[in-house]
Amino acid sequence: MNRSILVIDDEESVRFTFCSFLEKAGYQVWQAENYLSGQKAISSYKPDLIFLDIHLQGEPALSLIQQAKEENSQCTIVLITGRPQLGTALEALRLGAFDYLCKPVIKDTLLRVANNIFKYKELEAEKQKIFKQKEEYRQHLEAIWRSVQDAIITIDMDMNVIDANPATKKICQNIYDESQKEKKDKKTIPCLETCYPVIQQTLETQKSFHDYCIPICYGTPEEKIINASGSPLLDENKKTIGCVLVMRDITKISRLEKTFQEMEKFYNIVGKSKSMQEIYEILKEVANSDTTVLITGESGTGKELIARALHYTGNRKNKPFVAINCAALSETLLETELFGHVKGAFTNAFSDKKGKFEIADGGCLFLDEIGDISPMLQSKLLRVLQNKEFERVGDTKMLKMDIKVIAATNCDLKNKIKKGTFRLDLYYRLNVLEIKLPPLRERREDIPLLTEHFCSRLNEKFKKNIHGISQETLELFMRYPWPGNIRELENTLEQAFILCRDKIIQPTHLSYEFQEYFGQNKAQESKTEKNRVHTLSYEEVAKALAKTKWNKTKASRFLKISRQTLYRYLVRYNFEEIPQISDEKNG
């Protein structure tokens, strides 16, 4: 720092002596001999220290103190006088003078005073620097306190809220309001009751906790899901004086997770693939409609699950859902099962019987394998769908029906229409809205999810704790064509559960048929490559080597053969360069 001194005195000997002593001590010194020159020197030099004679040729010098403070607030003034007066000294000190010396001033006193003053200035400057740093740090912390989006709450040992940042308002107004009260008025509040066990544990064990999810509904229009973390609040001696909570509103994230989970499943239907998402949207649209729906798809794709989802997510869910497999019964039995019969309608008809149409009144009737019904029943079913009424076998009374009809088939009904085995008009009556289920091989991204779903169910069924399938098994599942679709996947896993005595299902636990498929496939690939060896000509091999600049790895890939097979070719056709195995590492 600067160490400049101005000596203002009307005695030349005093000025000379002061300047001589001070300059030798290393200070920069200026001098002024009267009041006016003192004013100019103060304005021009703005010294750090002024030795000021209190009487300058009869002029009172006290006004120079005020000028010096205005020019440089850090300027220190020491008064010197040959005629000390208590009143003048007190007035000088009141105006801001630092010290008061009486003439004659000896060298040691002069240098000691100057040295002490500049040491004080250095200490004061350091103090101001530290204060400024602390103030900047405090402002920085306050900025963080205000800006952070997570709620930060401090709690004392009695579970009372000490303080809370403004973000706490958005999470819980009650907690924030409590933090603004005077200490004597603070009390525990319901909002934090669910946190008390972990807070108490933190205070007792001095260990932090993380990701503690709690619902908060006090002081908010609707329940919020909060993720809370906490740590002990320590004083400067590292003594626990409370707990600091950091709370984050994860309500939106929780809702999104719930939405994603719902997207992966729709009323027991599992699948997150694009095709299944499209089907879920159709189901939502048609669930509350009485429109006749035709569900098509290969065997095992889950057509009845779709039918049940349509019923139990719609406005008929509290009414019966009745399913019948049309392919499992003969024409006569199917007719009586569908429409019922009256007593005496045929031999052994000893009493009246309600049919499926009557039982399903108000609800849904699911006609599975609709493509396998006889022409006679097709005709009768068409009339029922058109007129919304039917008659029991052996009866003439027409019964009204209020049902939603859902039909399903794994047949190509259009092909049956061409062959004349299925009525075109019935097809149009059934196919008001078609839901086409994709085979499992076209939605392979759902296989891991389906596998996890079935493993969970089978663990409950067999009272086991199998964690899932190995990566190798999953890779086989992803490659397998699944002709039996989801039903085959479930059956494959069930058999594996029976055979598995470990925690993870391995390929060895899979059915013989499943393993045989991959065994035959591998043998076929080997056979194809073996036949390929005999069909490659010298020119083909040479062309591949030239194209890849004798890079054997690339050449074998280009020819779609193994490196070992390429080596046999090189020997067989007597190529000049015979590759070594070690060369392959450079390929």
C-alpha positions in Angstrom: 0.0 0.0 0.0 1.0 3.7 -0.4 2.9 5.2 2.6 2.6 9.0 1.8 2.8 11.7 4.5 2.0 15.4 4.4 3.5 17.7 7.0 1.7 21.0 7.5 3.4 23.4 9.9 4.4 27.1 9.8 7.7 26.4 11.5 10.3 25.5 8.9 12.5 23.7 11.4 9.7 21.4 12.3 8.9 20.7 8.7 12.6 20.0 7.9 13.0 17.7 10.9 9.8 15.7 10.3 10.6 15.4 6.6 14.2 14.3 7.2 13.3 11.6 9.8 10.3 10.3 7.8 12.1 10.2 4.4 15.0 8.2 5.9 12.4 5.8 7.3 11.2 5.2 3.7 8.1 7.3 3.6 7.1 9.6 0.7 6.8 13.1 2.3 5.4 16.4 1.2 5.2 19.6 3.2 3.1 22.8 3.4 4.0 25.9 5.4 0.5 27.6 5.9 -3.2 27.1 5.7 -3.6 27.8 2.0 -0.7 25.7 0.8 -2.0 22.9 3.1 -5.4 23.1 1.3 -3.7 22.8 -2.1 -1.4 19.9 -0.9 -4.4 17.9 0.5 -6.2 18.3 -2.8 -3.2 17.5 -5.0 -1.5 14.7 -3.1 -4.3 13.1 -1.1 -1.8 11.7 1.5 -2.4 8.7 3.7 -1.2 10.5 6.8 -1.1 14.2 7.8 0.9 15.7 10.6 -1.0 19.0 11.1 -0.1 21.9 13.3 -3.3 23.0 15.0 -2.4 26.7 14.7 -1.0 27.9 11.3 0.1 31.6 11.5 -3.0 32.3 13.6 -5.3 30.3 11.3 -7.3 27.5 13.0 -6.4 24.3 11.1 -9.4 22.2 12.3 -11.3 22.9 9.0 -8.4 21.1 7.1 -9.3 17.9 9.0 -12.8 18.0 7.4 -11.3 18.7 3.9 -8.8 15.9 4.2 -11.5 13.4 5.2 -13.6 14.5 2.2 -10.7 14.2 -0.2 -9.6 10.8 1.2 -11.8 9.1 3.8 -8.9 6.8 4.7 -6.5 9.7 5.5 -5.3 9.6 9.1 -4.6 13.0 10.8 -2.3 13.5 13.8 -2.4 17.0 15.4 0.8 18.7 16.7 0.8 21.8 18.8 3.1 23.8 21.1 0.2 25.1 23.1 -2.0 22.1 24.1 -5.6 22.9 25.0 -8.1 20.3 26.1 -11.0 21.8 24.3 -9.2 22.0 21.0 -7.9 18.5 21.3 -11.4 17.1 22.0 -12.8 19.1 19.0 -10.0 17.7 16.8 -10.7 14.2 17.8 -14.4 14.7 17.2 -13.7 15.9 13.7 -11.7 12.7 13.0 -8.2 13.3 14.1 -6.4 10.1 15.1 -3.9 11.3 17.7 -2.6 14.5 19.4 1.1 15.2 19.9 2.8 18.0 21.8 5.9 19.8 20.6 8.7 19.2 20.7 8.2 15.8 19.0 11.2 13.5 19.3 12.3 11.2 16.5 11.4 8.0 18.2 7.9 9.2 19.0 7.4 10.5 15.5 8.5 7.3 13.8 6.6 5.1 16.3 3.4 7.0 15.7 3.9 6.8 11.9 4.8 3.2 12.0 1.8 2.3 14.3 -0.6 4.3 12.1 0.5 2.5 8.9 0.4 -0.9 10.7 -3.1 -0.1 11.8 -4.0 0.9 8.2 -2.6 -2.4 6.9 -4.6 -4.3 9.5 -7.7 -2.2 8.7 -7.2 -2.8 5.0 -6.9 -6.6 5.6 -9.9 -6.5 7.8 -11.9 -4.7 5.1 -10.7 -7.2 2.5 -11.8 -10.1 4.7 -15.1 -8.3 5.4 -15.6 -7.8 1.7 -14.9 -11.4 0.9 -17.3 -12.5 3.6 -19.9 -10.2 2.3 -19.4 -11.5 -1.3 -19.5 -15.1 0.0 -22.7 -14.3 2.0 -24.3 -12.7 -1.1 -23.2 -15.7 -3.2 -24.8 -18.1 -0.7 -28.0 -16.0 -0.6 -28.1 -16.0 -4.4 -27.8 -19.8 -4.3 -30.4 -19.9 -1.5 -32.8 -17.9 -3.6 -32.0 -19.4 -7.0 -31.9 -23.2 -6.3 -35.2 -24.8 -7.4 -35.0 -27.5 -4.6 -36.4 -26.7 -1.2 -33.7 -26.4 1.4 -35.0 -26.6 5.0 -33.1 -26.5 8.3 -34.5 -28.2 11.4 -33.4 -27.9 15.0 -33.0 -30.8 17.5 -36.6 -30.3 18.6 -37.9 -30.9 15.0 -38.8 -27.2 14.6 -38.2 -25.5 11.2 -35.4 -23.0 11.6 -35.3 -21.6 8.0 -36.4 -22.4 4.5 -35.4 -21.0 1.1 -38.1 -19.3 -1.2 -38.3 -22.5 -3.4 -40.0 -24.2 -0.4 -43.1 -22.1 -1.1 -43.7 -24.0 -4.3 -43.4 -27.4 -2.5 -45.1 -26.6 0.8 -46.4 -23.2 1.8 -46.9 -24.4 5.4 -43.2 -25.2 5.8 -42.2 -21.9 4.4 -44.6 -19.9 6.6 -43.4 -21.8 9.6 -39.7 -20.8 8.8 -40.7 -17.1 8.8 -41.9 -17.1 12.4 -40.0 -15.9 15.4 -38.1 -18.7 17.3 -40.4 -18.5 20.3 -43.4 -19.1 18.0 -42.0 -22.1 16.1 -43.7 -25.5 16.4 -43.7 -28.9 14.6 -46.0 -29.1 11.6 -47.8 -32.0 9.9 -46.1 -31.6 6.6 -42.9 -33.1 7.9 -44.4 -35.9 10.1 -43.7 -38.6 7.4 -40.0 -37.5 7.5 -39.7 -37.6 11.3 -38.4 -41.2 11.5 -35.5 -40.6 9.1 -34.8 -37.1 10.5 -34.6 -38.6 14.0 -32.3 -41.3 12.8 -30.1 -38.7 11.1 -29.9 -36.7 14.3 -29.0 -39.8 16.4 -26.6 -41.5 14.0 -25.2 -38.4 12.3 -25.6 -40.2 9.0 -27.3 -38.8 5.9 -30.3 -40.3 4.1 -31.1 -40.1 0.4 -34.1 -40.5 -2.0 -36.8 -40.8 0.6 -40.1 -40.4 -1.3 -43.0 -38.9 0.6 -46.4 -37.5 -0.3 -47.2 -33.9 0.8 -50.7 -32.6 0.7 -50.9 -30.0 3.5 -51.1 -26.5 2.2 -51.3 -27.6 -1.5 -54.3 -27.9 -3.8 -53.3 -31.5 -4.6 -50.9 -34.2 -3.4 -47.3 -33.9 -4.4 -44.7 -36.5 -4.4 -41.4 -35.3 -2.9 -38.0 -36.8 -3.0 -36.2 -35.9 0.2 -32.5 -36.1 1.3 -31.1 -35.1 4.6 -27.8 -34.6 6.4 -26.8 -33.5 9.9 -26.5 -29.8 10.4 -23.2 -29.1 12.1 -21.8 -26.0 13.9 -18.2 -24.8 13.8 -17.2 -27.5 16.3 -18.8 -30.2 14.2 -21.5 -30.7 16.8 -24.9 -31.7 15.5 -27.3 -28.9 16.0 -30.1 -30.1 13.7 -30.8 -31.4 10.2 -30.8 -29.9 6.8 -33.4 -31.3 4.3 -33.2 -31.0 0.5 -36.6 -31.6 -1.0 -37.4 -32.0 -4.7 -40.8 -32.1 -6.3 -40.9 -35.2 -8.4 -44.7 -35.3 -9.0 -44.3 -34.8 -12.8 -41.6 -37.5 -13.0 -43.8 -39.9 -11.0 -46.7 -39.2 -13.3 -44.6 -39.7 -16.3 -43.3 -43.0 -14.9 -46.9 -44.1 -14.2 -47.8 -43.1 -17.8 -44.9 -45.1 -19.2 -45.9 -48.1 -17.1 -49.4 -47.8 -18.4 -48.1 -47.6 -21.9 -46.2 -50.8 -21.4 -49.4 -52.5 -20.1 -53.1 -52.0 -20.9 -55.4 -54.2 -18.8 -53.1 -57.2 -18.6 -51.9 -56.7 -22.1 -48.1 -56.3 -22.1 -46.2 -54.5 -24.9 -44.5 -51.2 -25.5 -43.8 -51.6 -29.3 -45.3 -49.1 -31.7 -47.8 -51.6 -33.0 -49.1 -52.3 -29.5 -49.3 -48.6 -28.6 -51.5 -48.1 -31.7 -53.7 -50.9 -30.6 -54.0 -49.4 -27.1 -55.2 -46.2 -28.6 -57.8 -48.0 -30.6 -59.0 -49.9 -27.5 -59.4 -46.6 -25.6 -61.5 -45.1 -28.5 -63.8 -48.1 -29.0 -64.1 -49.4 -25.4 -67.3 -47.3 -24.7 -68.8 -47.9 -28.1 -71.3 -50.6 -29.0 -69.6 -51.1 -32.3 -69.0 -54.8 -33.4 -65.3 -55.5 -33.3 -63.4 -58.1 -35.3 -60.0 -59.2 -33.8 -57.7 -60.9 -36.2 -54.3 -62.4 -35.8 -52.3 -65.6 -35.6 -53.0 -68.2 -33.0 -51.5 -67.3 -29.6 -51.3 -63.5 -30.2 -53.8 -62.7 -27.4 -57.1 -62.1 -29.1 -59.2 -63.0 -26.0 -57.0 -60.7 -23.9 -57.9 -57.9 -26.3 -61.6 -58.8 -26.1 -61.5 -58.7 -22.3 -59.7 -55.4 -22.3 -62.4 -53.9 -24.5 -65.1 -55.1 -22.1 -63.4 -54.3 -18.7 -62.3 -50.8 -19.8 -65.7 -49.9 -21.2 -69.0 -48.8 -19.9 -70.3 -52.5 -19.8 -67.6 -53.6 -17.4 -70.1 -54.3 -14.6 -72.1 -56.6 -16.8 -71.2 -60.2 -17.9 -68.3 -61.0 -20.3 -69.2 -64.3 -22.0 -66.8 -66.1 -24.3 -67.4 -69.1 -26.5 -65.0 -71.0 -28.8 -67.0 -71.6 -32.0 -64.6 -74.2 -33.4 -64.8 -76.4 -30.3 -68.5 -77.4 -30.8 -70.5 -79.1 -33.4 -73.1 -77.1 -35.3 -76.1 -78.4 -33.2 -74.3 -77.9 -29.9 -73.0 -74.5 -30.9 -76.6 -73.4 -31.9 -78.0 -74.3 -28.5 -75.0 -72.8 -26.7 -75.5 -69.5 -28.5 -79.3 -69.2 -28.5 -80.4 -71.6 -25.8 -83.4 -73.9 -26.0 -86.8 -74.5 -24.5 -88.0 -77.7 -22.8 -88.8 -80.4 -25.4 -87.0 -78.7 -28.2 -85.1 -82.0 -28.8 -84.4 -85.3 -27.2 -83.0 -84.8 -23.6 -84.1 -81.2 -23.5 -85.8 -81.7 -20.1 -85.8 -78.0 -19.2 -85.3 -74.5 -20.6 -81.7 -73.3 -21.0 -80.4 -69.8 -21.6 -78.0 -69.3 -24.4 -74.8 -67.1 -24.5 -76.7 -64.3 -26.1 -79.2 -64.2 -23.2 -76.6 -64.7 -20.5 -74.5 -61.8 -21.9 -77.4 -59.4 -21.8 -76.1 -55.9 -21.1 -72.5 -57.0 -21.4 -70.2 -58.5 -24.1 -70.3 -61.7 -26.1 -66.9 -62.9 -27.4 -67.2 -65.3 -30.4 -63.8 -66.9 -30.8 -62.8 -68.7 -34.0 -65.8 -67.2 -35.8 -64.4 -68.3 -39.2 -65.2 -72.0 -38.3 -69.0 -71.7 -37.9 -71.3 -73.5 -40.4 -73.2 -71.7 -43.2 -76.5 -72.3 -41.4 -75.2 -70.7 -38.2 -73.7 -67.9 -40.3 -77.1 -67.1 -41.7 -78.7 -67.1 -38.2 -76.0 -65.0 -36.7 -76.4 -62.5 -39.4 -80.1 -62.0 -38.7 -79.3 -61.7 -34.9 -76.7 -59.0 -35.5 -79.0 -57.1 -37.9 -82.2 -57.3 -35.9 -80.8 -57.3 -32.4 -83.1 -60.1 -31.4 -83.1 -63.9 -31.5 -85.2 -67.0 -30.5 -84.3 -70.0 -28.5 -84.1 -73.4 -30.3 -87.6 -74.9 -30.3 -89.3 -71.5 -29.5 -91.1 -68.9 -31.6 -90.8 -66.0 -29.1 -88.3 -63.4 -30.2 -86.0 -62.1 -27.4 -84.4 -58.7 -27.5 -80.7 -58.4 -26.8 -78.5 -55.6 -25.6 -75.0 -56.8 -26.0 -71.7 -55.8 -27.6 -70.4 -58.5 -30.0 -66.6 -59.1 -30.3 -65.5 -61.7 -32.8 -62.1 -63.2 -33.4 -60.4 -65.4 -35.9 -57.0 -66.6 -37.0 -58.3 -67.4 -40.4 -58.1 -65.4 -43.6 -61.9 -64.6 -43.9 -61.4 -62.9 -47.3 -59.9 -66.1 -48.6 -62.9 -68.1 -47.1 -65.3 -65.7 -48.8 -63.6 -66.4 -52.2 -63.9 -70.1 -51.6 -67.6 -69.6 -50.6 -67.3 -71.0 -47.1 -67.9 -67.6 -45.4 -70.7 -65.1 -46.0 -69.6 -61.7 -47.4 -72.5 -59.9 -45.7 -71.7 -61.5 -42.3 -68.1 -60.4 -42.8 -69.1 -56.8 -43.3 -71.5 -57.0 -40.3 -68.7 -58.3 -38.1 -65.9 -56.2 -39.5 -67.2 -52.8 -38.5 -63.9 -52.2 -36.8 -60.9 -54.6 -37.2 -58.1 -54.9 -34.7 -55.2 -56.8 -36.3 -52.8 -58.2 -33.8 -49.2 -58.5 -34.9 -47.3 -61.8 -34.5 -44.6 -61.9 -31.8 -41.9 -62.0 -34.5 -43.0 -58.6 -35.7 -42.8 -57.1 -32.2 -39.6 -58.6 -30.9 -38.9 -55.5 -28.7 -41.7 -56.7 -26.5 -40.0 -60.1 -25.8 -37.9 -58.9 -22.8 -41.0 -57.2 -21.3 -43.2 -60.3 -21.9 -40.5 -62.5 -20.4 -40.3 -60.4 -17.3 -44.1 -60.5 -17.0 -44.3 -64.3 -17.3 -41.4 -64.9 -15.0 -43.2 -62.8 -12.3 -46.4 -64.8 -12.8 -44.6 -68.2 -12.8 -42.6 -67.4 -9.7 -46.0 -66.9 -7.9 -47.4 -70.1 -9.5 -44.4 -72.4 -8.7 -43.4 -70.5 -5.4 -39.9 -70.0 -6.8 -37.5 -67.1 -6.9 -36.0 -67.2 -10.4 -34.6 -63.8 -11.3 -35.1 -64.1 -15.0 -33.3 -65.4 -18.1 -29.6 -65.2 -19.1 -28.4 -62.9 -21.8 -27.7 -66.0 -24.0 -31.3 -67.2 -23.5 -32.6 -63.8 -24.4 -30.5 -63.7 -27.6 -32.1 -67.0 -28.6 -35.5 -65.7 -27.8 -34.9 -62.7 -30.0 -33.8 -64.9 -32.9 -36.5 -67.5 -32.6 -39.5 -67.1 -35.0 -42.2 -68.0 -32.4 -44.8 -69.7 -34.6 -47.0 -70.1 -31.6 -46.5 -66.5 -30.6 -47.1 -65.3 -27.0 -48.7 -68.6 -26.0 -45.6 -70.5 -27.1 -43.3 -68.0 -25.2 -45.4 -68.6 -22.0 -45.3 -72.4 -22.4 -41.5 -72.3 -23.1 -40.9 -70.3 -20.0 -43.2 -72.5 -17.9 -41.3 -75.6 -18.9 -38.0 -73.9 -18.2 -39.3 -72.9 -14.7 -40.0 -76.6 -14.0 -36.5 -77.7 -15.1 -34.6 -74.7 -13.6 -33.1 -75.2 -10.2 -30.9 -72.1 -10.4 -31.7 -68.4 -10.2 -31.3 -67.7 -13.9 -32.8 -69.7 -16.8 -30.1 -70.9 -19.2 -30.5 -72.3 -22.7 -30.1 -75.8 -21.3 -33.4 -75.3 -19.4 -35.4 -74.8 -22.7 -37.5 -77.4 -24.4 -35.9 -80.0 -26.7 -37.9 -78.7 -29.6 -36.5 -75.2 -29.0 -32.9 -76.4 -28.8 -33.4 -78.6 -31.8 -34.5 -75.6 -33.9 -31.2 -73.8 -33.2 -29.2 -77.1 -33.6 -30.7 -77.7 -37.1 -30.2 -74.1 -38.0 -26.5 -74.3 -37.1 -26.1 -77.5 -39.0 -27.8 -76.0 -42.0 -25.4 -73.0 -41.9 -22.4 -75.3 -41.7 -23.8 -77.3 -44.7 -24.3 -74.2 -46.7 -20.7 -73.1 -46.1 -19.4 -76.6 -46.9 -21.2 -76.5 -50.2 -20.0 -73.0 -50.8 -16.3 -74.3 -50.6 -16.8 -76.5 -53.6 -18.5 -73.7 -55.7 -15.9 -71.0 -55.3 -13.6 -70.8 -58.3 -9.9 -69.7 -58.4 -11.1 -66.4 -60.1 -13.6 -65.6 -57.4 -11.0 -66.1 -54.6 -8.4 -64.1 -56.5 -10.8 -61.3 -57.1 -11.7 -61.1 -53.5 -8.1 -61.0 -52.4 -7.2 -58.3 -54.9 -10.2 -56.3 -53.9 -9.2 -56.4 -50.3 -5.5 -56.0 -51.0 -4.8 -59.4 -49.5 -6.5 -58.6 -46.2 -7.6 -62.1 -45.3 -10.2 -61.1 -42.8 -12.0 -58.7 -45.2 -11.6 -61.3 -48.1 -13.3 -64.0 -46.0 -16.2 -61.6 -45.1 -16.5 -60.6 -48.7 -16.8 -64.3 -49.8 -19.0 -65.1 -46.8 -16.8 -67.9 -45.6 -14.6 -68.4 -42.5 -10.9 -67.6 -42.4 -10.1 -71.3 -42.1 -12.0 -72.0 -45.3 -10.1 -69.2 -47.1 -6.8 -70.8 -46.0 -7.9 -74.1 -47.6 -8.6 -72.3 -50.8 -5.2 -70.6 -50.8 -3.6 -74.0 -50.4 -6.0 -75.7 -52.9 -5.3 -73.2 -55.7 -1.6 -72.8 -54.9 -1.7 -69.0 -54.3 1.9 -67.7 -54.1 1.4 -66.0 -50.7 0.4 -68.4 -48.0 -1.0 -66.5 -45.0 0.1 -67.2 -41.5 -2.4 -67.2 -38.6 -0.6 -64.4 -36.9 -1.2 -62.2 -39.9 -4.9 -62.1 -39.2 -4.4 -59.9 -36.2 -3.2 -57.2 -38.6 -6.4 -57.5 -40.6 
